[in-house]
C-alpha cells in the first residue's frame, strides 16, 4: 500500500476485510490483506480497538469486528437503504417482464425476502416479505452462495444434515451444491425449477459491493408453463441487468 494513502482509507480497508471473514483472524492476515507493514497494522488496530470497531482476542491472538461496527451496521439497517435503492429497480423489472420480482438476502443457510413486487395479475406464491426458505433451493440463495468464497460455503453446509428438501429437486450434498454453484457462477445467474413449489420457477442474480461481496439477490418468479425454456435466458439476462444496476447503486 502506498505511504500516501490516508489513515481513514486504511481503517476502512481493515473493516472491509474483517467484514468478509467468517471469524476473527490473526494480525498477519490483516496486514497482508490491506498491504500494511506489521508495525503499522498493530498501531492501526490499537486505535480501532480504543474506538470499539475492533476487538482483540488475546488467547487466540486474533482480531475481529467490535461492538461499534455492529452499531454502525444496525444503524444502516434502520435507514433501509438497500430496500430504497432496490425498489425502483424491481418496479421497472416487473413492468418489463410481467412477472413477480423479489429482493432477498442470506441469513445463515436461509434466504430471507425483503421486497416483493407483483404484476397486475400475479401468480400465487409462498414467497412474501419476511419469508425464509432454504438458500440451496432458491435461485436467489444460490446466486448469493455462488459469489461467496468456497470456504464460507463449506462452513455453512458441513454435512448432509445441513441440506433441506421440499420437493424431489435440489442439491443434497456439498459436492452437488458446489457443482451447481460452479455452473451458475459461470453463466452469471441461478435457476430453480420446482425446487420450492412444483410448476413454479425462478431466475436470480446477485448484487455485490465494491469488494465483490454479495449483498442481495434480485429474482423473477414465474409459472413454468408461462415462459418457454428458450425464453428463460433472456429473462435471466434482464434480471442480471437489474442486479448489476443495484450493484452500481450500492457502490455510489
C-alpha positions as CSV (number, residue, x, y, z in Angstrom):
1,X,0.0,0.0,0.0
2,X,1.3,3.4,-0.9
3,X,2.5,5.5,2.0
4,X,0.3,8.5,1.0
5,X,-2.9,6.5,1.5
6,X,-5.0,8.4,4.2
7,X,-5.4,6.7,7.5
8,X,-9.1,6.8,7.1
9,X,-8.8,4.7,3.9
10,X,-6.6,2.2,5.7
11,X,-9.1,2.0,8.5
12,X,-12.0,1.3,6.1
13,X,-9.9,-1.3,4.3
14,X,-9.3,-3.1,7.6
15,X,-13.0,-3.0,8.5
16,X,-14.0,-4.2,5.0
17,X,-11.5,-7.1,5.2
18,X,-12.8,-8.2,8.7
19,X,-16.4,-8.0,7.5
20,X,-15.7,-10.5,4.7
21,X,-14.1,-13.1,7.1
22,X,-16.1,-15.9,8.7
23,X,-14.5,-15.1,12.1
24,X,-11.6,-13.3,13.9
25,X,-8.2,-13.5,12.1
26,X,-4.5,-13.1,13.0
27,X,-2.9,-9.7,12.6
28,X,-0.6,-11.1,9.9
29,X,-3.5,-11.9,7.6
30,X,-4.9,-8.4,8.1
31,X,-1.6,-6.8,7.3
32,X,-1.2,-8.9,4.2
33,X,-4.8,-8.2,3.0
34,X,-4.6,-4.4,3.3
35,X,-0.9,-4.1,2.3
36,X,0.5,-2.6,5.5
37,X,3.7,-3.4,7.4
38,X,3.1,-5.4,10.6
39,X,4.1,-2.4,12.9
40,X,1.6,-0.1,11.1
41,X,-1.1,-2.7,11.3
42,X,-0.5,-3.1,15.0
43,X,-0.8,0.7,15.7
44,X,-3.9,1.0,13.5
45,X,-5.6,-2.0,15.2
46,X,-4.8,-0.5,18.6
47,X,-6.6,2.8,17.6
48,X,-9.6,0.9,16.2
49,X,-9.8,-1.2,19.5
50,X,-9.9,2.1,21.5
51,X,-12.8,3.2,19.4
52,X,-14.6,-0.1,19.7
53,X,-14.5,-1.0,16.0
54,X,-12.1,-4.0,16.5
55,X,-11.8,-6.4,19.4
56,X,-8.7,-8.3,20.3
57,X,-8.9,-11.9,21.4
58,X,-5.6,-12.4,23.3
59,X,-5.9,-16.1,23.9
60,X,-6.4,-16.8,20.2
61,X,-4.1,-14.0,19.0
62,X,-6.8,-12.9,16.6
63,X,-8.8,-9.7,15.8
64,X,-12.4,-9.4,14.9
65,X,-15.1,-6.7,14.5
66,X,-16.1,-4.8,17.6
67,X,-19.4,-3.6,19.0
68,X,-19.1,-0.2,17.3
69,X,-19.0,-2.0,13.9
70,X,-22.2,-3.8,14.9
71,X,-23.8,-0.5,15.9
72,X,-22.9,1.0,12.5
73,X,-24.4,-2.0,10.8
74,X,-27.6,-1.7,12.9
75,X,-27.9,2.0,12.0
76,X,-27.6,1.1,8.3
77,X,-30.5,-1.3,8.6
78,X,-32.6,1.3,10.3
79,X,-32.2,3.5,7.3
80,X,-33.4,0.7,5.0
81,X,-31.1,1.9,2.2
82,X,-31.0,-1.5,0.5
83,X,-34.7,-1.6,0.0
84,X,-34.9,2.0,-1.0
85,X,-32.2,1.5,-3.6
86,X,-33.7,-1.7,-4.9
87,X,-37.4,-0.9,-5.0
88,X,-37.4,1.2,-8.2
89,X,-35.3,-1.4,-10.0
90,X,-37.8,-4.1,-9.0
91,X,-40.8,-2.0,-10.1
92,X,-39.2,-1.4,-13.5
93,X,-38.2,-5.1,-13.8
94,X,-41.8,-6.2,-13.2
95,X,-43.1,-3.7,-15.7
96,X,-40.6,-5.0,-18.3
97,X,-41.1,-8.8,-17.8
98,X,-44.6,-9.1,-16.4
99,X,-43.7,-11.5,-13.6
100,X,-43.2,-11.2,-9.8
101,X,-39.8,-9.9,-8.7
102,X,-38.1,-10.3,-5.3
103,X,-35.2,-8.9,-3.3
104,X,-33.6,-11.4,-1.0
105,X,-30.6,-11.7,1.4
106,X,-28.8,-14.5,3.0
107,X,-29.3,-15.2,6.7
108,X,-27.1,-18.2,7.6
109,X,-28.4,-21.1,5.4
110,X,-31.6,-19.4,4.6
111,X,-32.8,-16.8,2.1
112,X,-34.9,-14.0,3.5
113,X,-37.2,-12.0,1.3
114,X,-37.0,-8.2,1.9
115,X,-39.1,-6.9,-1.1
116,X,-41.8,-8.3,-3.4
117,X,-43.2,-6.5,-6.4
118,X,-46.0,-8.1,-8.5
119,X,-47.6,-7.6,-11.9
120,X,-51.4,-6.7,-12.1
121,X,-52.3,-10.4,-12.3
122,X,-49.7,-12.2,-10.1
123,X,-49.2,-15.9,-9.6
124,X,-49.9,-17.1,-6.0
125,X,-46.5,-17.8,-4.4
126,X,-45.3,-19.0,-1.0
127,X,-42.7,-16.2,-1.1
128,X,-43.5,-12.9,0.7
129,X,-41.7,-10.2,2.6
130,X,-40.1,-11.8,5.7
131,X,-40.5,-15.4,4.5
132,X,-37.4,-17.6,4.9
133,X,-36.6,-20.5,2.6
134,X,-33.6,-22.9,2.3
135,X,-30.9,-20.9,0.3
136,X,-29.8,-24.0,-1.6
137,X,-33.3,-24.5,-3.1
138,X,-33.9,-20.9,-4.2
139,X,-32.4,-19.2,-7.2
140,X,-31.7,-16.1,-5.1
141,X,-30.0,-18.1,-2.4
142,X,-27.8,-19.9,-4.8
143,X,-26.9,-16.7,-6.7
144,X,-25.6,-15.3,-3.4
145,X,-23.8,-18.6,-2.4
146,X,-22.1,-18.7,-5.8
147,X,-20.5,-15.3,-5.0
148,X,-19.1,-16.5,-1.6
149,X,-15.7,-18.0,-1.1
150,X,-15.7,-21.8,-1.2
151,X,-14.5,-22.0,2.5
152,X,-17.6,-20.0,3.6
153,X,-19.9,-22.2,1.6
154,X,-18.3,-25.3,3.2
155,X,-18.7,-23.8,6.7
156,X,-22.4,-23.2,6.0
157,X,-23.0,-26.7,4.8
158,X,-20.6,-29.0,6.6
159,X,-22.7,-32.2,6.4
160,X,-25.7,-33.8,4.5
161,X,-27.9,-32.8,7.5
162,X,-27.3,-29.1,6.6
163,X,-29.5,-29.6,3.4
164,X,-33.3,-29.3,3.3
165,X,-35.6,-30.9,0.7
166,X,-39.1,-29.5,-0.1
167,X,-39.7,-31.4,-3.4
168,X,-37.7,-34.0,-5.3
169,X,-35.3,-31.4,-6.6
170,X,-32.3,-29.6,-5.3
171,X,-28.8,-30.4,-4.1
172,X,-28.4,-32.7,-1.1
173,X,-24.7,-32.8,-0.6
174,X,-21.8,-30.3,-0.6
175,X,-20.5,-31.9,-3.8
176,X,-23.8,-31.5,-5.6
177,X,-24.1,-27.9,-4.4
178,X,-20.5,-27.0,-5.5
179,X,-21.1,-28.4,-8.9
180,X,-24.3,-26.4,-9.3
181,X,-22.8,-23.2,-8.0
182,X,-19.8,-23.6,-10.4
183,X,-22.2,-23.7,-13.3
184,X,-24.4,-20.9,-12.1
185,X,-21.3,-18.7,-11.4
186,X,-20.1,-19.4,-15.0
187,X,-23.4,-18.4,-16.6
188,X,-23.9,-15.3,-14.3
189,X,-27.3,-16.3,-12.9
190,X,-29.0,-19.1,-10.9
191,X,-32.1,-21.0,-11.9
192,X,-34.5,-23.2,-9.9
193,X,-37.4,-25.1,-11.3
194,X,-39.9,-26.7,-8.9
195,X,-37.4,-26.8,-6.0
196,X,-39.8,-24.8,-3.8
197,X,-43.2,-25.2,-5.5
198,X,-44.0,-27.7,-8.3
199,X,-44.7,-25.9,-11.5
200,X,-43.0,-22.6,-10.4
201,X,-39.5,-21.5,-11.4
202,X,-37.2,-18.6,-10.7
203,X,-34.1,-16.9,-12.1
204,X,-31.8,-14.7,-10.0
205,X,-28.6,-12.8,-10.0
206,X,-26.6,-11.3,-7.1
207,X,-25.8,-7.6,-6.4
208,X,-22.3,-7.1,-4.9
209,X,-20.5,-4.3,-3.1
210,X,-17.2,-2.7,-4.1
211,X,-15.3,-5.6,-2.6
212,X,-17.2,-8.2,-4.6
213,X,-19.1,-9.4,-1.6
214,X,-22.7,-10.5,-2.4
215,X,-25.2,-8.1,-0.6
216,X,-28.6,-9.2,-2.1
217,X,-30.2,-11.0,-5.0
218,X,-32.9,-10.0,-7.4
219,X,-35.1,-12.7,-8.7
220,X,-38.0,-13.2,-11.1
221,X,-40.5,-15.9,-10.4
222,X,-43.0,-17.4,-12.9
223,X,-45.0,-20.5,-13.7
224,X,-43.0,-22.9,-15.8
225,X,-45.8,-23.2,-18.4
226,X,-45.8,-19.4,-18.8
227,X,-42.2,-19.0,-20.0
228,X,-40.8,-21.2,-22.8
229,X,-37.5,-22.8,-21.9
230,X,-35.8,-20.9,-24.7
231,X,-37.0,-17.6,-23.4
232,X,-35.7,-18.1,-19.9
233,X,-32.2,-17.0,-20.8
234,X,-33.5,-13.6,-22.0
235,X,-35.4,-13.3,-18.7
236,X,-32.3,-14.2,-16.7
237,X,-30.3,-11.5,-18.6
238,X,-32.9,-8.9,-17.8
239,X,-32.8,-10.0,-14.1
240,X,-29.0,-9.8,-14.1
241,X,-29.1,-6.3,-15.6
242,X,-31.3,-5.2,-12.6
243,X,-28.8,-6.8,-10.2
244,X,-25.9,-5.1,-11.9
245,X,-27.8,-1.8,-11.6
246,X,-28.2,-2.4,-7.9
247,X,-24.5,-3.2,-7.5
248,X,-23.7,0.2,-9.1
249,X,-26.1,1.9,-6.7
250,X,-24.6,0.2,-3.7
251,X,-21.2,1.5,-4.7
252,X,-22.5,5.0,-5.0
